[in-house]
Amino acid sequence: MLTIHAAALLLPGGGRAPVPGGAVAVRDASVAAFGPYEEVSAAHPGARVRRWPGVLTPGLVQRDAVRLLTQWYFPDPREADALGTEALNGAALEALGPEDTWRAGSVRRGLHRMLRHGTTAVTAAPGTPPALLTAVRRSGLTVLGRALDPSAPASAPAGDGPRLDPLAGAAAVSDATAAPLTVGGRADLAAFDAPDEAALLAAGATSCVATIAAGRLAYRGR
């Protein structure tokens, strides 16, 4: 089945100009076409159409995923009264007791939080625990090596809090995407409720309203 994802503005990446009224056609897990909505829809009559507000981009990459998932605890919503809703580390983490009693649930919730921020890929260095990589892939995210664009934002310093927002510190949205859109490439997309790139960078990835990972709607905020 072919689905067209359309938005007020498409940022395809790869040095290409923004496309007002842009769209991406997705067949199964791959990008079938992208460009102005009129052209994409005319080439694929009968396709299902999903319309998103604001900006549509390639999926974002989370460069701090391993530290977020191994050194921080993402509370269960049922624990909000006792632990709050923000990720915990340090003494609060130690107070949770043995790692095996909380790790799996925290990782699962952390991965969901990443999807809520438009993330479709993470970076991981050699030596990352295989079980963690398995959990990442099962969530629908891809795993990349550390070697990405050296001008892109680095992971947060070890003393900083978790940076779930891949757009934090980015000078351009393309700095935070795993790869530009390509026909035949994996259909990883994120939609944000922001009118343009400048507004998106100011609002951050918390403005995400949908994340599409390998053609699947992995997160929908509205």
N, C-alpha and C positions, 0 to 999 in steps of 0.2 A: 504494500500500500504506500502511496506517495502522499506526503504531507507538506504543505507550504507554510512556513513560519514568516509572518509579515510584521513589520513595525514601521514607525514613523521615520526611523533612521537606521540604516545598516552600516556598521563599521567592519568591512571585510578583512582588514589587516593587510599585511604584505606590501605596504606602501601605496595601496590603492585608495582612491578618494572615497569619502563617505557617500552613501547612496540614499538620498531622501526617498521615502516611500519604498524601501528595499525589502527584499524577501529572499528566503533560502528554501529551496525544494529539497526534501529529504526522502530518500527511498531506502527503507530498511535502516541500516546503520550508517549510510553514506550520504554525502552531499551530491545531489543530482544536478543542481544548478543554483545560481544566485545572481542577483542583480535587481533592477527595478521590478516592482511587483507586477506591473502590467505585462512585462516581457516574460517573467517566470510563469505567471498564471496562464498566459496565452499558449506557452509551450507545453503546459501540463494541464489541459482542461479536465475537469472532474476531480482534481485533487482536493483532498481535505485541506481547509485553510484554518490556521490558528493565528489570530491577530493579538499582538502584544503591544502594550503602551510603550512609548519612548524609544529606547535604543536596543538594537539587537547586535550582539557581538559573537565572535568565537568564544568558546569556553575559556575560563580563566585557569591559571596554574597556581597552586598553593606550594610555595617553596619552603614552608616551615612545617609541613605536615607531620614529619616524623617526630619532631620535638613536641608539637601540639598533642599528638596522640600517645606519646610515651611519658611525657613529663607533666601532663596536666590532666585533671579530672573534669569531665563534663557531667554535671549533676543530672539525675533523672528529674523530670518535672515534679514527680511526687516528693522529691527531696527539697523542693524550693523553700519551704518554711524553715528547714534546718540549715540548708547549705547555700541558699540563694540560687540564682540562675546562671551566674558567670562561672567560667572555668576556674579551677583551683589548683594551686601547686604549693610547694614549700611545706610549712607546718600543717596546713589544712589538708594537704595530700597525705602526709605521714599519718595523720590522725585516722585515716580511713582504714588502716590495717594492712594486712598482707595484700600484695598486688593482685593475686589470682582471684580475690573476692570481688574486685570491681573493674578490672581492666577491660574485659570483653564488652560490657555494657557501655563503658565510657568511650571506647573506640567507636562503637556503632553510632553513638550519639554525636561524637565529634565529626565523623564522616558526614552525617546528615547535616550538621551545621555548615560544613564546607559546601555541600550542595546548595544550601540556602544562600550562599554567597557567590553563586555562579561558577563554582569550581568544577572542572571536569578532568583535571589532571593534577598530579602531585609529583614533586621531585623526591628522590631517595638516593642516598649514597650507598656504595657497596657496604655490606655488613648489616643492612637494615634487617630486623628479624623477619624471616619468611612468613610467619603467621600474620604479622602486620601487613605485609604486602598482599597476602591472600585476602585479608579483610578489605583492603583498599579496592582490589580488583572486583571483589564480589559486590561492592557498593556501586559499581559501574564506572569508577574513576580509572584512568590510565596512570601508569607509573613511568616517569621519565628519569633519566640520569641527571646529574647535577649540571652537566654542560649545556647551559642555555645562553641566551644573549647576555654577555657580560655587562651591558648597560642597564639590564633589568634590575628592579629592586631586589636587594638581598634579603635573606631571612632576618627576622628580628634578632638583635643581640641577645645573648643568653640571659641577661638580667631583665630584659623587657617582658611585658605580658604577652600573651598569645596574640598573634596577628591573623585572625581569621579572614580579614579583608585583604584579598590579593591586590586590590587597587591602592592600598595604603602606601604613600610615597611614590606612586607611579606618576611620571610626567605625561604619559599617554596611555590610553587603554591597551594599545598594542604591546606595551612593556609588560603587561600582566596576562597576556593570552599565551596559551601553549603553542599555538600555530595559527597562521592565517587560514581563511577559508580556501579550500581547493576542491574542484569538482573531482569526485571519486574519493576524497578524503573522509575520515571519520566525521560524522555529523555531531559535533560538540558545539553547543550554542548556549548563550545566556541572554536573557531579556531583562531590561532594567527600566524602572519607572523614572526616567530622566529625559529631558527634552533634547539634549545634545551631549557631546563628549565632555565639554567643560563642566556641565552640571553633573554628569555622572562621576567624574573624578572628585568633585566637591562632595557629593552625597556618599560616595563609596559603594561597595558591593552589597551593603545592607539594603540597597534599593532594588535588589534582584526580585523579580516576580516569577521567573521560570528558569529552570536549568534543563537542558536537553543533553543527555550523555549517550553517544552512539545511537542517536535517533530516538531514544526513549525519553519521555517526559519524567525525569528523575525527581524534580521538585517543581511545585506550583504554589505560588503564594496567594493567588487570587483566581 
